[in-house]
Amino acid sequence: MFQNHGIVLRLSVIKKLVIKSVRYRHKYIFAMDKAYLKYVDSSDVFYMNFHYTNSALKVDRTFNFSRKVTENVESFLNRICTNVEKVISKKLKRKRNDKEKTSEITVTAELFGNSGTIDKCAICQDVFKQNNLILTVLEKQYKIMKNCPWVDSICLSNVLLANYPVYPNKFEVSFTNKDLCEFIWYKSKDKKEWIRIGEGFLMQLSNNEINYYLKLQCIPKNDDLIGPLTEVVSDVVVQASPGLCSFDIRHQFTKSKPNSKEFRVVTYNVLADLYSDSDFSRNILYPYCPAYALHIDYRKLLIIKELIGYNADIICLQEVDKKVYENDLQPVLSNFGYQSDLCLKGGQVAEGLACFYNEQRFSLLERDSIVFSECLETNELYKEIWQVISKNEKLKERILARTTAIEVIALKSKELNEVILIANTHLYFHPDADHIRLLQGALAIKYIQSKKDKLEKELNIKIPVVFCGDFNSVPECGIYQLYTTGSVPISCSDWRSNKEEAVENLSIFQSLKLASACGTPEYTNYTAGFQGCLDYIFYDTELLEVAEVVPLPSSENVKEHVALPSVTFPSDHISLVSVLKWK
């Protein structure tokens, strides 16, 4: 099952990247006859933008205003006049210095509605409820476009790699969404002459783009209006890819999609930027990994390419940064037909669990999540376990301080009369905490069982469980025993992994018939300091069977750059990929 087929990867190109801490400021290109008004009833401010040109005075300037909705029209128009007059005065002063004949110009501004000139004593928030407003500034007339589609923010990544996808890694809009917008990509050697190379929110770069800058134009649209074109230019050029990665080989096994009776599942701890972006991680945890390869802008490209290539139906991720989910994973994978949800850990932790499912094959019936420590004392499911925990103050303090969560989603097949329950978790990591993990594992399986029982009663059908995650527990420990045999006795050594926090007189039973779809490989986590099997896809053996397991990378691949992560492995964990089949 875990044959590596003798494949050893060789990097065709490895080039040290210097990742700049830059953000590309986007630029609006306004229509010359339109002023753009952004105002919603709940806001106490409004925004207006227009572009003013005067060839005689050599004025070519965008004006941006943020004003209180409670001010009157006269005050607003006076501000427009003042700002425009400042710019014109500077131009006139230069002309005088050049001994050109000039005369003073008085700037005027007026606002018109359907009934003519708007009363200057009127309040802006009342006026802006009207349609067909016109603004005049000197000789220029602007049609006011109220709440038209608008790009609030658009950025490109600091890392652009040939043969990898490129997309706006921050894209925020008002009055539209990315699916309604038009995107156009260009490349240039000098940022002066641009060549159009593609369309769409996401584009696959090729070797033809190496050493070129990129420009992205976005035309925001909705069903009624078109907003101003917005563009952003990269400050870095496209660089050569890291060559053949291990996941490129694994993709050879996932070129085709499963049939209607099967579904492909991926579980993957993607290594949160929260934990990799520090001097400690760079110098102590992963000193063998080049700094650029540890940078999230580099790693997320590899993660996204890896996930896309698996053609999965269900993807369960752990250690997902909130910002990476919102700016990268969710918008990019939605382009490939995935719906998703992010479940953050408890407290103020900005990382958590993400579950993606193929909306062509599944529809969401139900979604729920809990943070174990937040319901341990009050949930009737956990009454027996809590009674044991509460007898040991140090044990109680430690488990209640944990932010560990579990996410459960119920999916209905669109092809078969089947429902499946998907669970995803990431258990506590500490080396002396086998007892904490086993307790969390027990809480998790009880929660899953309760959800399964409830849904089966409501729908009157048998529902299989697939439980994915980073359990931080090797097969020799109690969690694997609990899930695959159904019980863990009082005598289990895990209960005493920390003497001061020992769990006394507790045995756990669960009725789900589970097995590990990918077996127990030698390791799914490989760093210089630890190697072991921590990740699993547990599946319900009564209702499901394993149809296929994608081979793990060879040991030569994993060790080629000492350990993980590396220039070709974006995480310190290895993804598990399996095809499951309904019986």
N, C-alpha and C positions, 0 to 999 in steps of 0.2 A: 504493500500500500504506500510505503514511503520511499520507493526507489527514486534515485535522483537521475537515473538514465545516463550517468557518466558525464553530465554536462558541466563544464567549467566555463564560467563567463570571463571574457577578457574585455577590458575597456578599450574601445576604439579611440576615445578622446577623453582625457581628463585635464581640464583647464581650471586653474584656481580662480574662483570667482571672488570679486570684492563687492560685497553687497552694500550699497549706499543707503544711508538713512534719509531718503528723499521722498517727498510726496509731490506728485505732479499737479500743479494748479490748472484746473480746467478753465476754458475760455468760452464765453458765449458769443455767438454770432447772431445779432439781432436783426430782424427785418427792419428796414429803414422807416417804415410807415406805421410801426406798431409800438405801443407802450404796454408793458407786461405788468399786470396788477395781480398780486397774490394776497388774498384776504379771505379768511374764514370767520364765520360768526362768533366762534368761541375765542378768537384771538383779540388781544388788546392793541395789536400793532398791524399795520399793513406794509407791504413792500411794493415799490414800483421801480421799474427799470426801463430805460429807453436809450437809444443811440442818437446823438446829435452830430450832424456834419454841416460844415460851412466851408466850401472850397475857397472862397475869397479870403477868409480869415485863417485858413488852414486848421480848422477845428475838426477833429474826428475823435469823438469821446463818448464813452458810455457813462451814464449817470444812474446811480443806484440810491434809492431812498428807503429808509425805514422810519415810519412815522406812527404816532398814536392815532388810533381810529377816532378818538374823541376830539381831535383838533378840527378847526373849521377849514373850509376850502381855501379861504384867503391865506391863512397861515401856511398851508401846504404849497400853494402856488408861489408865495413869496420865497419859500425855501428853494423851490426849483429855480426861480429867477436869480437868487443869490448865488447858487452853485454854478449855474451856467455863466453868469456875469463874471465870476472869478476867472473862469477859464478863458473867456473872450478877452478880458482885461489884460491877462498875461500875454496873449497873442498881440494885442494892440500895443502894449509896451515894447515888445520886441520890434514891432514895425517902426515905432518912433525911434528906437535906438538905431535902426537901419536907415533912418531919415526918410522913411516913406510917409506920404501924406495919409493921415488917419483922422477919423472923427469918432466921437464917443457914440456908443451904441447902448440904447436902453432896452433891456431884456423884458419882454412881456410874456405872460403865460395865462391861458384861459382854459376853462373846462366847459364843455358843451354836452347837453343831453338831447333827448327827442324834442323838448320844448324850447330849445335855444340855450342861451348862456345860463350856467348853473349859478345860483345865488351864492356869493362868496361867504355869506354868514352860515350857510348850510354846514352840517357836520358830515365829515367824510364817511363815517360808517353808514349814514343814511343815504348819501349820494351813491355809494358803491353797490347799493341794492338794485340800482337801475341798470339797464342794458344799453348798448349803443352809445357809450360815452366816447367823447373825442377830447383829446388834449392838444392844445396848440402852444408851441414855444417859438417865439419870433415868427418866422415864415413857415415853420414846419408843423405839419398836422399829423397826429398819431391816433390811430384807432386803439382804444384801450381793450386789451385782451384780458379778460378776468378769469383767473384760475385756470389758465391753459396748462397743458402738460409741461412739467418743468424738471430739469435735472438739478438736484440739489448738490450732489457730489458724485464725482466719477474719477477713479484712479486706475493706474496700471501698476503691475507688480514691479518690484525692484529686481526681479530675476526673470529673464525671458530666455527660454531654451528652445532650440530647434527640435522638431519632432515631439513637442509637448504642446498642450493647449494653452491659449492665451485668452484672457477675458478681463473685463473690468473687475478688479478685486475689491473695489468698493463702489457700489452703485446705489444711490439713494435718489428717489424721485417723488414728486408730488403730482396728484391728479392723473396718474397713469401707472403702469407696471412694465417690467422689462419685456414681457411678451408682446406688448403693443408697440414698443419702440423699434426704431430702425437703427442698425449699427453698421458702420462701414469702416474697414481697416485699410491703412496705407503703410507703405514703407519708404524710407529715404536714407540716403547715405549722408546728407548734409543738412537735413531739416528744412530744405528750401524747395526742392523738387520732389513731389510725392507721387508714388505709383500705387494705384488701387490694387489690393491683393485679396480682398474677401469681404463677406458680409456675415452678420449674425452676432449674437451676444458672445458666442465662443467660436474661436477659429483655431485650427491646427496649424502650427508653424512647421516649416520645412527647412531643409538646409539652404534653400534659396534666400532665406531671410537672415542668415548669419551675417553679423556686422552691420545690420541695418537698424535704424531707429524705427519705432512704430508710432503711428497716430491713429487714434480711434475717434470717429465722429458718431454722435448719437443724435437722432432726430426724435424727440419725445412726442408721442401721439396718444390720443384716445379716440373714442368713437366719433367725437365731434370736432376736436381741435388739434392743431399742430403747434408745438412749442418751439422755442428758438433752438437752432442747432448748437450743440455743445461739443467741444473737442478737447482732447488731452493728448499730449505728446510725451513719449518716454524720454527719460534722461539717460537711459542705458541702451546699449544695442543688444540684439539677439545674439546669444552665445551658443556654441556647440553643445550638444547634449552630453551627458556622462557616458554615453555608449550603451551597450546592452545591459539592462538590469535583470535581476533574477525574476522579477514579475513578468518581464517580456517573454521569458521561457514558459512560465506558468500560464500565460495567456494562450499558448498553443492548445491548452486543454479546455479552454472556455470560449472558443470562437463561435460555437453554436449555442443557441438558447435551449433550455430544457423543454421537453414536451409538456402537454397539458396536465399530465399526471405527476409531474415532477417539478421541483423548484430548487433553485440554487441559493445557498446561504453562505454569507461571509461574516466572520467575526474578526475584529482587528482593533488592537490597542494602538492608536496612531501617535502616541507620545505628545502630550500637550506642550505647547509653547510655554505654558506657565511653568513647566518643570525643566525644559531644555534651554531656556534663554536666561542663563545665569553663569557667573564665574564658577560656581560650584559644579554645575553640569559640564561646563567646558573643560575645567581643569582637573576635576576629581572623578566624576561619573563617566564621562566619555572623552578622555584626553586624546584618544586615538582618532577621533572624528574631527576632520577639519572644521573650523568655525563656520565657514560658508555652508557646509553640508548639514550643519546643525540648525542653521537659520530657518525659521518657519517659511519664509518666502521661497526658499529652495525646496524644503521638504514637502510642502503642500502640493507642489506641482507633481512630484513623484507619487504622492498618495492619491491624488485625483486620477492620474493616468492609470495607476494600478487598479483602482476601484472600477473605473469605466471598463477596463479590459476584461473584467471577470464576468460581465454580462449577468450579474446576479439579480435575483428576484427580491431578496431580503438581505440587507446589510446592517449589521449591528456594530457600532463603533464605541470605543471607550477612550477616555482622555481627550474629548473633543472640546477645544477652546470655544467659548461663546462667539468670539469675534471671527474665528475661522469657520464656524458653522454658518454664521449669518452672511459673511462676505464671500465665502468660497464654496464650501461643500453644498449648502442648500441651493444657492442659485445655479451652480454648475450642474449638479446632479439632477435638478429639476428639468434641465435642458434635455436630459436623457430619460425623462418619464418617471422620475422618482418623486414620491411624496415623502415627507419626513417630519420628524419631531425631535426636539432637543429637551433632554431632562437634565437639568443642572444638579450638582450635588447640593447638600444642605449648606447653611451658613452663607458666607459671602464668596464661596469658591466659584470661580468663573470658568469651570470646565465640568463636563459630565458625559452623559450617554446620548447617542443619537441613533435612531433607527430609521432606515430608508426602505421603502417597499415600491415595487414596480406597479404603478397605478393601472397599467394595461391588464395586469393579471389579478390584482387584488383591490378590494375596497375596504376602507377602515370601518369597523363596527364599533370599536371601543378602544380607548386609550387611558391608561392610568399609571401613576407612579407614586412612590413613597420614599421618604428618607427614613431609614430604619429607626434612628435615634429619636425622631420626632413623634413616633407613634408606639414605641416599644412599651411605654408605661401604661398606655390607655387602650390599646387594641386588644380585644378579647382573644384574638388568634394567638397572642403571645403571652397570655396570662401565666401559663405554667413555666415558660422560659424566664419571664420577668421575676417570678417568685424566687427562682434559683439565683439569678443575677443580683437581685437586691440584697441578698445576704452577705455579699462581699463588696464593701464600699469602694475599694480600688478598682475592682472589675466594673462596677456600675459607672464610676466616673469615666473610665476609659472608653467603654462602649457608647456611652451617651455623648462623648466628645467627637465621635466619628460622624463624618458627613456622607457616608455611603448610601447610595440610592439604588432602586430597581425600577425599571420601566417595563410595562407590559402592554402589548397591543394585540387586539383581536382582529384578524384579517379574514375576509370572505373571498374565496376564489370566484373569479368571474367566469371561469370555464367549467368548474365542477360544483356540485352541491356540497362544498366542504368549507369548514372554518378552521383556522389554525391560531394558536396562541403563541406569540413570540415574546420572550422575556430577555432582558439585557441587563447586566450588572457589572460592577467593578469593585471587588472586595478589598478590604484593608490590606496594606502591603507589608507591614513591619515584620522583620524576621522572628521576633519573639511572640507573635500574635496568632499562632495557629488556633488558639481557643476563641479569639475574637472572630476570626474568619469562619470557623465552624458554627459559631452562634449566628453570624450574619447569613451563612449558607442555609441554616435551618429556618431563619426568618424569611428568607427569599422563597424557599420551596413551599412553605406554608402559605405565603401570599399568592404564589402561582396556583397552588391547589385550590384555594378559595375562589380565585377568579375563574378557574376551569369549571368548578362545580356550579357556580352561579350561571355561567353562560350555557353549560350543557342543560341545565334545568330550564332556562328561558327558551332555548332553541330546540330542545329535544333531539339533540344529535351528539355523537361522540366527537370530542375536540382534542386533537393531538397538541402536545407542547413541544416547542423548540426553545431551549434555554442557552443563550450565548453569553460569553463574557470573558473577562480576565479575572479569574478566581484567586489569583496569587497563591495557588495551592497545587502542589505536585500530586501525582496519582497515589502516592503512598499515604497521603494524609486523609483526614476524616471526611472532607467534603466529597471527594470522589467515591469513597465508600458509601456515604449516605445516599448519594444520587443513584449509584449503580446497583446497590444491594437493598436499599430501602431502610437501613437503620445504622445507627452509631451507638455503641454501648457506653455505659458509665465508665468502663475501663479504658476507653480510647485515650491514647497518650496526648492527643491534641488538647484535651481539656486542661492539661497541666504544663503547657508550653511556657507559662510564666507562673512560678510558684505562688507569688503574692496575689495573683488574680485567678487562681485555679477555680475551675467550674466543678462543683461537687454534686454528686448524685443526680446527674442529668443524662438521660438517654433520649435519643431522637428517632422517631419513626416517620416515614413518609410512604405514600402508596403509589406514586408515579413509577412506571417502569422505564427507566432512562438508561441510555448508553451514550458513549462518546462517538460521534460520527467519524472523527478523524483519529480515533484510537488514542494512544498515549505516546506520541513521538518523544524522542530524546529531549527536545527543547522546543519551545515556542517563544522563549525569551532568551536572548544571547548577548550578554555584555561581558566585559573583561572580568567582572567580579562575580557573575552568576550566570549559570545556564540551567534551564529547567523547563518542564512542561507546565504552564500556568493557565493556558487558554483552552477553551473547549466549546464545542457545539454539542450540547446534550439534546437527544431527541427521544421521543416517545416510541418505544419499540413495539407497543401493542398496535399502533395505528400507522407507523411510518417505518420505512426501511432505507438503508443507504444505497443509492444507485451509483454514486461516483465520489471519489475523493481526489482533489487536485494535489499532485505530489508537492511536498515541501521542497524548498531549495536544498541543494546539496551542501554538505559541510564545507566543501571547497569554496563555494560561493559565499557562504556565511562568514567564513574566516579569512576571506581574501584581503580584507582591510582590518584585520585583527578581530573585530567584533561589530556589534550593531549599536546605534545607527552608523551608517557609512555613506559614502557618495552614491551608492546604489541601493541602499536600504534606508528608507526615510524614518523608520522607527526602530526601537530596540526590541520590538515584538515582531513576529512573523504572522501574517494573516492566515487564517484557516478557511478553506473553501470546500464545500461539500454539496452534492446534489442529493436531496431527499425525495422519497417517492411515497405517495399514499398507497397503503395496502389495499 
